[in-house]
């Protein structure tokens, strides 16, 4: 999370992109403009950064694999609780998909090191299986079974 007086940028590990949040009085996008990650506007509520995101396009699921996000309002609260921890709370409101809102809280801990795209460090099973398949292929070829 990096910010200046007008903008907060949040690097998102899971989808390897940055979310840019306007925290000025700049007007929100009109309702007929929709984006993959929505239109995010933020403000400070005491020590918490509150981000409200609307204007998602209909190609994005509302939550997990459910619904479409056209009518979704995502509200996020980032509250620093100590030197190394931010309490991240989010609320999903999407009346086209859910009868009630979804609320969750996850502590986010500061890491001392590089942030890698999540798919690259999943135990490298893909590489292991690729090499295993090639060794089996080589073995079969050596045995004359191919």
Secondary structure, DSSP 8 states (H G I E B T S, - for coil): -EE-SSEEEEEETTTTEEEEEE-SS-----TT--BTT-EEEEEEETTEEEEEEE-B-TTS-SBTTBS-GGG-EEEEEEEEEETTEEEEEEEEE-TTT-SS-EEEEEEEE--SS----GGGGS-SHHHHHHHHHHHHHHHHHHTT--
